[in-house]
Amino acid sequence: MVNSTMLRATETAEIISKHLPQIKTKSTDLLREGAPIPPEPPVGHWRPEVHQFHRDGSRIEAAFRHFFHRADCKQTEDSYEILVCHANVIRYFVCRALQFPPEAWLRISLHHASITWIAIRPNGRVSIYTLGDCGHMPPNKLSYR
C-alpha cells in the first residue's frame, strides 16, 4: 500500500493497515493532492493559478507512469497495489488509464474515502471494476467537498 503524505490520506492508510496488517505501507509525495491539468470544460468554482497546473501536473503524471503499467512478462500471479490518495489524483488516473482525454477529469465526482478499482491485464487491456464505491460507509458519513 502506498499513500499520499497529506494528513487525510495518511490517516486513511493507518485505518486500512489495522485491517490489513500483513500489507507493507509506504508514503510518497507523488500522490499528494493537486491540480493535474486544466479541466475541460472549465469550471467557475475552482480556478487554480496556472503555475499550480505546471507544478502539480508533472508530479501527478509521474505518479501515473510509476504506478500504472503492465506486469512484468515473467509475472505468473495477479498483483495488487493499494493507492491511498485524493480525488483529483484518482480522477486524473482514471482518465489516463482508460485513455480518455485527461482534461475530462473534473467531470467525475468522487466521495471521500471511496474505492476505485482499476485492472490492467497482461495484454494491456484496462478495466474499471468500481469507481468511487462508497457502500462501506453509512450515508450520513458521505462527503465530497
DSSP file (Angstrom, degrees, kcal/mol; ACC not computed):
  #  RESIDUE AA STRUCTURE BP1 BP2  ACC     N-H-->O    O-->H-N    N-H-->O    O-->H-N    TCO  KAPPA ALPHA  PHI   PSI    X-CA   Y-CA   Z-CA
    1    1 A M              0   0    0      0, 0.0    25,-1.7     0, 0.0     2,-0.4   0.000 360.0 360.0 360.0 136.1    0.0    0.0    0.0
    2    2 A V  E     -ab  26  83A   0     80,-3.0    82,-2.6    23,-0.2     2,-0.3  -0.992 360.0-172.8-125.9 131.7    1.3    3.4   -0.9
    3    3 A N  E     -ab  27  84A   0     23,-2.3    25,-2.4    -2,-0.4    82,-0.2  -0.889  28.8-102.0-125.7 156.3   -0.3    6.6    0.4
    4    4 A S  E     -a   28   0A   0     80,-2.6    25,-0.2    -2,-0.3     9,-0.1  -0.320  30.9-124.6 -62.1 153.4    0.0   10.3   -0.1
    5    5 A T  S    S+     0   0    0     23,-0.8    -1,-0.1     4,-0.1    24,-0.1   0.500  78.1 110.6 -81.9  -3.6    1.9   12.2    2.5
    6    6 A M  S  > S-     0   0    0      1,-0.1     4,-2.4     4,-0.0     3,-0.3  -0.423  81.6-112.3 -73.5 151.2   -1.0   14.5    3.2
    7    7 A L  H  > S+     0   0    0      1,-0.2     4,-2.9     2,-0.2     5,-0.2   0.868 111.1  50.9 -54.1 -50.1   -2.8   14.1    6.5
    8    8 A R  H  > S+     0   0    0      1,-0.2     4,-2.2     2,-0.2    -1,-0.2   0.914 114.5  44.1 -58.5 -43.7   -6.2   12.7    5.3
    9    9 A A  H  > S+     0   0    0     -3,-0.3     4,-2.6     2,-0.2    -1,-0.2   0.883 112.6  51.9 -69.9 -37.7   -4.5   10.0    3.2
   10   10 A T  H  X S+     0   0    0     -4,-2.4     4,-1.9     2,-0.2    -2,-0.2   0.925 111.4  47.2 -62.7 -44.6   -2.0    9.1    6.0
   11   11 A E  H  X S+     0   0    0     -4,-2.9     4,-1.8     2,-0.2    -2,-0.2   0.908 112.6  49.4 -63.4 -42.0   -4.9    8.7    8.5
   12   12 A T  H  X S+     0   0    0     -4,-2.2     4,-2.5    -5,-0.2    -2,-0.2   0.912 109.4  51.9 -63.9 -42.6   -6.9    6.6    6.0
   13   13 A A  H  X S+     0   0    0     -4,-2.6     4,-2.6     1,-0.2    -1,-0.2   0.878 107.3  53.4 -61.7 -38.0   -3.9    4.4    5.3
   14   14 A E  H  X S+     0   0    0     -4,-1.9     4,-1.2     2,-0.2    -1,-0.2   0.894 109.4  48.3 -64.2 -39.7   -3.5    3.9    9.1
   15   15 A I  H  X S+     0   0    0     -4,-1.8     4,-0.8     2,-0.2     3,-0.4   0.933 112.8  47.7 -65.0 -45.9   -7.1    2.7    9.3
   16   16 A I  H >X S+     0   0    0     -4,-2.5     4,-1.4     1,-0.2     3,-1.2   0.906 106.3  58.6 -61.6 -41.4   -6.7    0.4    6.4
   17   17 A S  H 3< S+     0   0    0     -4,-2.6    -1,-0.2     1,-0.3    -2,-0.2   0.816  96.9  61.1 -60.0 -31.9   -3.5   -1.0    7.9
   18   18 A K  H 3< S+     0   0    0     -4,-1.2    -1,-0.3    -3,-0.4    -2,-0.2   0.823 111.5  39.8 -63.2 -29.8   -5.3   -2.1   11.0
   19   19 A H  H << S+     0   0    0     -3,-1.2    -2,-0.2    -4,-0.8    -1,-0.2   0.637 125.6  36.2 -93.4 -17.1   -7.5   -4.3    8.8
   20   20 A L    ><  +     0   0    0     -4,-1.4     3,-1.9     1,-0.1    -1,-0.2  -0.509  67.4 160.2-130.7  62.9   -4.6   -5.5    6.6
   21   21 A P  T 3  S+     0   0    0      0, 0.0    -1,-0.1     0, 0.0    -4,-0.1   0.713  70.1  63.3 -64.2 -19.4   -1.7   -5.7    9.0
   22   22 A Q  T 3  S+     0   0    0     -3,-0.1     2,-0.4     2,-0.1    -5,-0.1   0.601  84.1  94.2 -79.2 -10.5    0.3   -8.1    6.6
   23   23 A I  S <  S-     0   0    0     -3,-1.9     2,-0.2    -6,-0.2    -3,-0.1  -0.703  74.7-132.4 -87.7 128.3    0.5   -5.4    3.9
   24   24 A K        -     0   0    0     -2,-0.4     2,-0.3     1,-0.0    -2,-0.1  -0.521  24.9-155.8 -74.4 145.5    3.6   -3.2    3.9
   25   25 A T        +     0   0    0     -2,-0.2     2,-0.3   -23,-0.0   -23,-0.2  -0.922  18.6 168.7-124.9 150.6    3.0    0.5    3.6
   26   26 A K  E     -a    2   0A   0    -25,-1.7   -23,-2.3    -2,-0.3     2,-0.3  -0.973  21.8-135.1-149.8 161.1    5.0    3.5    2.4
   27   27 A S  E     -a    3   0A   0     -2,-0.3     2,-0.3   -25,-0.2   -23,-0.2  -0.856  17.3-174.3-120.0 155.2    4.2    7.1    1.6
   28   28 A T  E >   -a    4   0A   0    -25,-2.4     3,-0.9    -2,-0.3   -23,-0.8  -0.998  32.1-138.1-148.7 143.6    5.1    9.3   -1.3
   29   29 A D  G >  S+     0   0    0     -2,-0.3     3,-1.7     1,-0.2   -25,-0.1   0.677  96.2  80.3 -70.9 -18.3    4.7   13.0   -2.2
   30   30 A L  G 3  S+     0   0    0      1,-0.3    33,-0.3    32,-0.1    -1,-0.2   0.824  92.0  50.4 -57.0 -31.3    3.9   11.8   -5.8
   31   31 A L  G <  S+     0   0    0     -3,-0.9    55,-0.4   -28,-0.2    -1,-0.3   0.325  81.1 127.6 -94.1   8.1    0.3   11.1   -4.6
   32   32 A R    <   -     0   0    0     -3,-1.7    54,-0.1     1,-0.1    53,-0.0  -0.276  69.8 -94.4 -63.3 152.0   -0.3   14.4   -3.0
   33   33 A E        +     0   0    0     52,-0.1     2,-0.3    55,-0.1    -1,-0.1  -0.243  64.6 130.3 -62.3 153.8   -3.5   16.3   -4.0
   34   34 A G        -     0   0    0     -3,-0.1    19,-0.1    23,-0.0    18,-0.0  -0.979  62.5 -68.4-179.0-170.4   -3.1   18.9   -6.7
   35   35 A A        -     0   0    0     17,-0.3    22,-0.5    -2,-0.3    21,-0.2  -0.879  42.4-176.3-106.0  98.1   -4.2   20.4  -10.0
   36   36 A P        -     0   0    0      0, 0.0    -1,-0.2     0, 0.0    25,-0.1   0.897  61.9 -23.7 -68.8 -42.9   -3.4   17.8  -12.6
   37   37 A I  S    S-     0   0    0     65,-0.1    17,-0.0    66,-0.1    68,-0.0  -0.956  80.7 -79.8-165.7 146.1   -4.4   19.6  -15.8
   38   38 A P        -     0   0    0      0, 0.0     2,-0.1     0, 0.0     9,-0.0  -0.358  57.7-120.6 -56.3 127.8   -6.8   22.5  -16.7
   39   39 A P        -     0   0    0      0, 0.0    65,-0.2     0, 0.0    64,-0.1  -0.360  22.4-115.0 -73.9 151.1  -10.2   20.9  -16.8
   40   40 A E  S    S+     0   0    0     63,-2.9    67,-0.1     1,-0.2    66,-0.1  -0.986 104.5  30.8-128.3 119.7  -12.4   20.9  -20.0
   41   41 A P  S    S-     0   0    0      0, 0.0    -1,-0.2     0, 0.0    65,-0.1   0.567 105.4-123.4 -74.3 158.1  -14.9   22.4  -19.8
   42   42 A P        -     0   0    0      0, 0.0     2,-0.4     0, 0.0    -2,-0.1  -0.282  22.0-139.7 -63.4 154.2  -13.5   25.0  -17.3
   43   43 A V        -     0   0    0      3,-0.4     3,-0.3     1,-0.1    63,-0.0  -0.899   6.0-144.2-117.0 149.4  -15.4   25.3  -14.0
   44   44 A G  S    S+     0   0    0     -2,-0.4     3,-0.1     1,-0.2    -1,-0.1   0.745  93.3  58.5 -83.0 -24.2  -16.2   28.6  -12.2
   45   45 A H  S    S+     0   0    0      1,-0.2     2,-0.4     0, 0.0    -1,-0.2   0.574 107.5  43.9 -86.6  -8.1  -15.9   27.3   -8.7
   46   46 A W        +     0   0    0     -3,-0.3    -3,-0.4     2,-0.0    -1,-0.2  -0.919  58.0 157.7-141.8 111.4  -12.3   26.1   -8.9
   47   47 A R        -     0   0    0     -2,-0.4     3,-0.1    -3,-0.1    -3,-0.0  -0.686  17.2-170.1-137.6  82.0   -9.5   28.1  -10.6
   48   48 A P        -     0   0    0      0, 0.0     2,-0.1     0, 0.0    -2,-0.0  -0.267  38.3 -91.0 -65.1 159.2   -6.0   27.3   -9.5
   49   49 A E    >>  -     0   0    0      1,-0.1     3,-1.2     2,-0.0     4,-1.0  -0.386  36.7-114.2 -65.4 150.2   -3.2   29.5  -10.6
   50   50 A V  H 3> S+     0   0    0      1,-0.3     4,-1.5     2,-0.2     3,-0.5   0.860 115.7  60.7 -56.8 -37.9   -1.6   28.4  -13.9
   51   51 A H  H 3> S+     0   0    0      1,-0.2     4,-2.6     2,-0.2    -1,-0.3   0.802  96.2  61.6 -62.9 -27.5    1.7   27.6  -12.1
   52   52 A Q  H <>>S+     0   0    0     -3,-1.2     4,-3.2     2,-0.2     5,-0.6   0.906 102.0  50.8 -65.5 -40.0   -0.1   25.0  -10.0
   53   53 A F  H  X5S+     0   0    0     -4,-1.0     4,-1.9    -3,-0.5     5,-0.3   0.908 112.4  47.0 -62.5 -40.6   -1.0   23.0  -13.1
   54   54 A H  H  X5S+     0   0    0     -4,-1.5     4,-1.1     3,-0.2    -2,-0.2   0.929 119.1  39.7 -66.6 -44.4    2.6   23.1  -14.2
   55   55 A R  H  X5S+     0   0    0     -4,-2.6     4,-1.0     2,-0.2    -2,-0.2   0.966 126.7  32.3 -69.4 -53.8    3.9   22.1  -10.7
   56   56 A D  H  X5S+     0   0    0     -4,-3.2     4,-2.9    -5,-0.2     5,-0.3   0.878 112.7  61.3 -74.7 -38.5    1.2   19.5   -9.8
   57   57 A G  H  X<S+     0   0    0     -4,-1.9     4,-2.4    -5,-0.6     5,-0.2   0.897 104.8  46.4 -59.1 -44.3    0.5   18.2  -13.3
   58   58 A S  H  X S+     0   0    0     -4,-1.1     4,-2.0    -5,-0.3    -1,-0.2   0.880 114.4  48.8 -67.6 -35.8    4.0   16.9  -13.9
   59   59 A R  H  X S+     0   0    0     -4,-1.0     4,-2.0     2,-0.2    -2,-0.2   0.923 113.0  46.3 -67.0 -44.7    4.1   15.3  -10.5
   60   60 A I  H  X S+     0   0    0     -4,-2.9     4,-2.2     2,-0.2    -2,-0.2   0.880 112.4  50.6 -68.2 -37.8    0.7   13.6  -10.9
   61   61 A E  H  X S+     0   0    0     -4,-2.4     4,-2.5    -5,-0.3    -1,-0.2   0.894 108.8  52.4 -64.8 -39.1    1.7   12.4  -14.4
   62   62 A A  H  X S+     0   0    0     -4,-2.0     4,-1.8     2,-0.2    -2,-0.2   0.892 108.6  50.9 -62.5 -38.9    4.9   11.0  -12.9
   63   63 A A  H  X S+     0   0    0     -4,-2.0     4,-2.6   -33,-0.3     5,-0.3   0.918 109.0  51.2 -63.7 -43.2    2.8    9.1  -10.3
   64   64 A F  H  X S+     0   0    0     -4,-2.2     4,-2.7     1,-0.2    -2,-0.2   0.949 111.5  46.5 -58.5 -49.0    0.6    7.7  -13.0
   65   65 A R  H  < S+     0   0    0     -4,-2.5    -1,-0.2     1,-0.2    -2,-0.2   0.814 114.2  49.5 -65.2 -29.9    3.6    6.5  -15.0
   66   66 A H  H  < S+     0   0    0     -4,-1.8    -1,-0.2    -5,-0.2    -2,-0.2   0.911 122.3  28.9 -73.8 -43.1    5.1    5.0  -11.9
   67   67 A F  H  < S+     0   0    0     -4,-2.6     2,-0.7     1,-0.1    -2,-0.2   0.712 109.2  68.0 -95.5 -22.3    2.1    3.1  -10.6
   68   68 A F     <  +     0   0    0     -4,-2.7     2,-0.3    -5,-0.3    -1,-0.1  -0.863  68.0 107.1-110.6 107.2    0.1    2.2  -13.8
   69   69 A H        -     0   0    0     -2,-0.7    51,-0.1    51,-0.1     3,-0.1  -0.977  68.7 -81.4-165.0 163.4    1.7   -0.3  -16.1
   70   70 A R        -     0   0    0     -2,-0.3     3,-0.1     1,-0.1    51,-0.1  -0.362  54.6-100.0 -68.1 154.2    1.5   -3.9  -17.3
   71   71 A A        -     0   0    0     49,-0.2    -1,-0.1     1,-0.1     7,-0.0  -0.355  49.9 -83.2 -68.9 157.2    3.0   -6.5  -15.1
   72   72 A D    >   -     0   0    0      1,-0.1     3,-2.1    -3,-0.1    -1,-0.1  -0.347  40.0-119.2 -57.2 141.8    6.4   -7.9  -15.9
   73   73 A C  T 3  S+     0   0    0      1,-0.3    -1,-0.1    -3,-0.1    -2,-0.1   0.703 113.4  57.8 -62.7 -18.2    6.1  -10.6  -18.6
   74   74 A K  T 3  S+     0   0    0      2,-0.0    -1,-0.3     0, 0.0     2,-0.2   0.546  79.1 112.8 -86.8  -8.0    7.6  -13.1  -16.2
   75   75 A Q    <   -     0   0    0     -3,-2.1     4,-0.1     1,-0.1    -4,-0.1  -0.458  41.3-178.8 -68.4 133.9    4.9  -12.5  -13.5
   76   76 A T        +     0   0    0     -2,-0.2     2,-0.3     2,-0.1    -1,-0.1   0.556  59.4  50.7-111.6 -12.2    2.8  -15.6  -13.0
   77   77 A E  S    S-     0   0    0      1,-0.0    -1,-0.0     0, 0.0     2,-0.0  -0.875  89.9 -92.7-125.8 158.5    0.2  -14.4  -10.4
   78   78 A D        -     0   0    0     -2,-0.3     2,-0.3    -3,-0.0    -2,-0.1  -0.324  40.2-159.9 -62.7 149.5   -2.0  -11.4  -10.0
   79   79 A S        -     0   0    0     -4,-0.1     2,-0.4     2,-0.0    -8,-0.0  -0.945   2.3-155.8-131.2 156.6   -0.7   -8.5   -8.1
   80   80 A Y        -     0   0    0     -2,-0.3     2,-0.4    39,-0.0    39,-0.0  -0.986   6.2-164.4-135.3 141.2   -2.4   -5.6   -6.4
   81   81 A E        -     0   0    0     -2,-0.4     2,-0.6     2,-0.0    -2,-0.0  -0.995   9.9-154.2-122.1 130.4   -1.4   -2.1   -5.4
   82   82 A I        -     0   0    0     -2,-0.4   -80,-3.0     2,-0.0     2,-0.5  -0.929  12.6-169.8-104.1 117.0   -3.5   -0.1   -2.9
   83   83 A L  E     -b    2   0A   0     -2,-0.6     2,-0.7   -82,-0.2   -80,-0.2  -0.933   6.2-165.0-107.6 124.8   -3.0    3.7   -3.5
   84   84 A V  E     +b    3   0A   0    -82,-2.6   -80,-2.6    -2,-0.5     2,-0.1  -0.915  41.1 113.9-110.7 106.2   -4.5    5.9   -0.8
   85   85 A C        -     0   0    0     -2,-0.7     2,-0.3   -82,-0.2    28,-0.2  -0.398  57.5 -56.1-146.7-139.2   -4.7    9.4   -2.3
   86   86 A H     >  -     0   0    0    -55,-0.4     4,-2.7    -2,-0.1     3,-0.2  -0.796  38.0-109.6-129.8 158.5   -7.0   12.2   -3.3
   87   87 A A  H  > S+     0   0    0     -2,-0.3     4,-3.0     1,-0.2     5,-0.3   0.869 114.2  50.6 -57.4 -45.2  -10.0   12.7   -5.7
   88   88 A N  H  > S+     0   0    0      1,-0.2     4,-2.0     2,-0.2    -1,-0.2   0.919 114.1  45.9 -60.9 -41.4   -8.2   15.0   -8.2
   89   89 A V  H  > S+     0   0    0     -3,-0.2     4,-2.6     2,-0.2    -2,-0.2   0.926 114.3  47.5 -66.4 -45.8   -5.4   12.5   -8.5
   90   90 A I  H  X S+     0   0    0     -4,-2.7     4,-2.6     2,-0.2    -2,-0.2   0.923 111.1  50.9 -63.0 -45.5   -7.7    9.5   -8.8
   91   91 A R  H  X S+     0   0    0     -4,-3.0     4,-2.1    -5,-0.2    -1,-0.2   0.914 112.0  47.3 -60.0 -42.7   -9.9   11.2  -11.4
   92   92 A Y  H  X S+     0   0    0     -4,-2.0     4,-2.6    -5,-0.3     5,-0.2   0.931 111.1  51.4 -63.1 -46.1   -6.9   12.0  -13.5
   93   93 A F  H  X S+     0   0    0     -4,-2.6     4,-3.1     1,-0.2     5,-0.2   0.903 108.7  52.0 -57.6 -42.7   -5.5    8.4  -13.1
   94   94 A V  H  X S+     0   0    0     -4,-2.6     4,-2.1     2,-0.2     6,-0.2   0.938 110.8  46.8 -61.5 -47.9   -8.9    7.0  -14.3
   95   95 A C  H  <>S+     0   0    0     -4,-2.1     5,-2.8     1,-0.2     4,-0.3   0.932 116.0  44.9 -60.3 -45.7   -8.9    9.2  -17.4
   96   96 A R  H ><5S+     0   0    0     -4,-2.6     3,-1.1     3,-0.2    -2,-0.2   0.916 112.0  51.6 -65.4 -43.1   -5.3    8.3  -18.3
   97   97 A A  H 3<5S+     0   0    0     -4,-3.1    -1,-0.2     1,-0.3    -2,-0.2   0.876 114.1  43.2 -63.5 -37.1   -5.8    4.6  -17.6
   98   98 A L  T 3<5S-     0   0    0     -4,-2.1    -1,-0.3    -5,-0.2    -2,-0.2   0.419 112.7-119.4 -87.8   1.9   -8.8    4.4  -19.9
   99   99 A Q  T < 5 +     0   0    0     -3,-1.1    -3,-0.2    -4,-0.3    -4,-0.1   0.840  64.2 146.5  59.3  35.7   -7.1    6.6  -22.5
  100  100 A F      < -     0   0    0     -5,-2.8    -1,-0.2    -6,-0.2     5,-0.1  -0.586  67.6 -77.5 -87.8 160.4   -9.9    9.2  -22.2
  101  101 A P    >   -     0   0    0      0, 0.0     3,-2.1     0, 0.0    -1,-0.1  -0.453  41.2-142.9 -58.2 121.5   -8.9   12.9  -22.6
  102  102 A P  G >  S+     0   0    0      0, 0.0     3,-1.7     0, 0.0    -7,-0.1   0.748  95.1  73.0 -63.8 -20.7   -7.3   13.7  -19.3
  103  103 A E  G >  S+     0   0    0      1,-0.3   -63,-2.9     2,-0.1     3,-0.5   0.656  85.5  68.3 -65.2 -13.0   -8.8   17.2  -19.4
  104  104 A A  G X   +     0   0    0     -3,-2.1     3,-2.2     1,-0.2     4,-0.3   0.407  66.6 107.0 -83.9   2.2  -12.2   15.5  -18.6
  105  105 A W  G X  S+     0   0    0     -3,-1.7     3,-1.3     1,-0.3    -1,-0.2   0.803  71.4  57.6 -55.2 -34.8  -11.0   14.5  -15.1
  106  106 A L  G <  S+     0   0    0     -3,-0.5    -1,-0.3     1,-0.3    -2,-0.1   0.496  89.0  74.5 -80.5  -0.4  -13.2   17.1  -13.3
  107  107 A R  G <  S+     0   0    0     -3,-2.2     2,-0.4   -67,-0.1    -1,-0.3   0.579  84.1  82.4 -80.3 -10.5  -16.4   15.6  -14.9
  108  108 A I    <   -     0   0    0     -3,-1.3     2,-0.5    -4,-0.3   -17,-0.1  -0.801  68.4-155.7 -97.8 134.4  -16.0   12.7  -12.4
  109  109 A S        -     0   0    0     -2,-0.4     2,-0.4   -18,-0.0    -2,-0.0  -0.934  12.7-176.4-112.3 132.7  -17.3   13.1   -8.9
  110  110 A L        -     0   0    0     -2,-0.5     2,-0.2    34,-0.2   -23,-0.1  -0.981  21.3-130.3-130.0 139.4  -16.0   11.0   -6.0
  111  111 A H    >   -     0   0    0     -2,-0.4     3,-1.4    21,-0.3    33,-0.3  -0.514  42.1 -92.7 -76.9 153.4  -16.9   10.8   -2.4
  112  112 A H  T 3  S+     0   0    0     31,-3.4    31,-0.3     1,-0.2    -1,-0.1  -0.421 111.3  14.4 -62.5 143.1  -14.1   11.0    0.2
  113  113 A A  T 3  S+     0   0    0    -28,-0.2    -1,-0.2     1,-0.2     2,-0.1   0.687  93.7 147.8  63.5  21.7  -12.7    7.6    1.2
  114  114 A S    <   -     0   0    0     -3,-1.4     2,-0.5    21,-0.0    20,-0.2  -0.381  45.3-119.5 -81.2 167.2  -14.4    5.9   -1.8
  115  115 A I  E     -C  133   0B   0     18,-2.5    18,-2.7    -2,-0.1     2,-0.4  -0.921  24.2-176.0-114.7 130.2  -12.9    2.9   -3.6
  116  116 A T  E     -     0   0B   0     -2,-0.5     2,-0.5    15,-0.2    15,-0.2  -0.994   8.2-163.2-121.7 130.8  -11.8    2.8   -7.2
  117  117 A W  E     -C  130   0B   0     13,-2.5    12,-2.7    -2,-0.4    13,-1.1  -0.957   7.8-177.8-121.3 115.4  -10.5   -0.5   -8.6
  118  118 A I  E     -C  128   0B   0     -2,-0.5     2,-0.4    10,-0.2    10,-0.2  -0.936   9.0-158.3-112.8 131.7   -8.6   -0.4  -11.9
  119  119 A A  E     -C  127   0B   0      8,-3.1     8,-2.3    -2,-0.4     2,-0.5  -0.927   5.6-167.4-112.5 135.1   -7.4   -3.6  -13.5
  120  120 A I  E     -C  126   0B   0     -2,-0.4   -49,-0.2     6,-0.2     6,-0.2  -0.972  16.0-152.0-119.4 114.5   -4.5   -3.8  -16.1
  121  121 A R    >   -     0   0    0      4,-2.9     3,-2.4    -2,-0.5   -50,-0.0  -0.395  29.6-104.4 -83.5 162.2   -4.3   -7.1  -17.8
  122  122 A P  T 3  S+     0   0    0      0, 0.0    -1,-0.1     0, 0.0   -52,-0.1   0.793 121.9  56.4 -56.8 -28.8   -1.1   -8.6  -19.3
  123  123 A N  T 3  S-     0   0    0      2,-0.1     3,-0.1     1,-0.0   -53,-0.0   0.466 122.9-105.6 -83.5   1.2   -2.2   -7.7  -22.8
  124  124 A G  S <  S+     0   0    0     -3,-2.4     2,-0.2     1,-0.3    -1,-0.0   0.318  71.6 145.0  95.1  -7.8   -2.6   -4.0  -21.7
  125  125 A R        -     0   0    0     -5,-0.1    -4,-2.9     1,-0.0     2,-0.4  -0.441  35.5-152.4 -66.4 135.1   -6.4   -4.0  -21.6
  126  126 A V  E     +C  120   0B   0     -6,-0.2     2,-0.3    -2,-0.2    -6,-0.2  -0.910  15.8 178.3-114.8 136.4   -7.7   -1.8  -18.8
  127  127 A S  E     -C  119   0B   0     -8,-2.3    -8,-3.1    -2,-0.4     2,-0.6  -0.970  23.9-139.4-133.5 150.2  -11.0   -2.1  -17.0
  128  128 A I  E     -C  118   0B   0     -2,-0.3   -10,-0.2   -10,-0.2     3,-0.1  -0.954  16.5-179.8-106.5 118.4  -12.6   -0.3  -14.1
  129  129 A Y  E    S+     0   0B   0    -12,-2.7     2,-0.3    -2,-0.6    -1,-0.1   0.839  74.4   0.5 -84.1 -36.2  -14.3   -2.7  -11.7
  130  130 A T  E     -C  117   0B   0    -13,-1.1   -13,-2.5     3,-0.0     2,-0.5  -0.986  60.2-161.3-152.3 145.4  -15.6    0.1   -9.5
  131  131 A L  E    S-     0   0B   0     -2,-0.3   -15,-0.2   -15,-0.2   -16,-0.1  -0.961  78.7 -15.8-131.5 112.8  -15.3    3.9   -9.5
  132  132 A G  E    S-     0   0B   0     -2,-0.5   -21,-0.3     1,-0.2   -16,-0.2   0.801  78.6-179.0  68.2  29.7  -16.0    5.9   -6.3
  133  133 A D  E     +C  115   0B   0    -18,-2.7   -18,-2.5     1,-0.1    -1,-0.2  -0.444  13.6 166.7 -64.9 128.8  -17.7    3.0   -4.5
  134  134 A C    >   +     0   0    0    -20,-0.2     3,-1.9    -2,-0.2    -1,-0.1   0.094  34.8 118.8-131.1  21.7  -18.7    4.2   -1.0
  135  135 A G  T 3   +     0   0    0      1,-0.3    -1,-0.1     4,-0.0    -2,-0.1   0.625  67.4  69.3 -65.4 -12.7  -21.0    1.4    0.1
  136  136 A H  T 3  S+     0   0    0     -3,-0.1    -1,-0.3     2,-0.1    -2,-0.1   0.493  93.2  70.1 -82.7  -3.2  -18.7    0.6    3.0
  137  137 A M  S <  S-     0   0    0     -3,-1.9     5,-0.1     2,-0.0    -3,-0.1  -0.898  89.0-110.0-117.6 144.6  -19.7    3.9    4.7
  138  138 A P    >   -     0   0    0      0, 0.0     3,-2.4     0, 0.0     4,-0.4  -0.423  34.5-114.5 -66.4 146.3  -23.0    4.9    6.3
  139  139 A P  G >  S+     0   0    0      0, 0.0     3,-1.3     0, 0.0    -2,-0.0   0.813 114.0  60.4 -52.7 -34.7  -24.9    7.6    4.2
  140  140 A N  G 3  S+     0   0    0      1,-0.2    -3,-0.0     3,-0.0     0, 0.0   0.565 102.5  53.6 -73.8  -5.3  -24.5   10.2    7.0
  141  141 A K  G <  S+     0   0    0     -3,-2.4    -1,-0.2     2,-0.0     2,-0.2   0.428  82.6 113.6-103.5  -2.3  -20.7   10.0    6.7
  142  142 A L    <   +     0   0    0     -3,-1.3     2,-0.3    -4,-0.4   -29,-0.1  -0.511  35.5 155.1 -76.3 135.5  -20.6   10.6    2.9
  143  143 A S        -     0   0    0    -31,-0.3   -31,-3.4    -2,-0.2    -2,-0.0  -0.977  25.7-179.7-151.7 159.5  -18.9   13.8    1.7
  144  144 A Y              0   0    0     -2,-0.3   -34,-0.2   -33,-0.3    -1,-0.1   0.336 360.0 360.0-144.1   4.4  -17.2   15.0   -1.4
  145  145 A R              0   0    0    -33,-0.0   -34,-0.1     0, 0.0    -2,-0.0   0.373 360.0 360.0-123.0 360.0  -16.1   18.6   -0.8
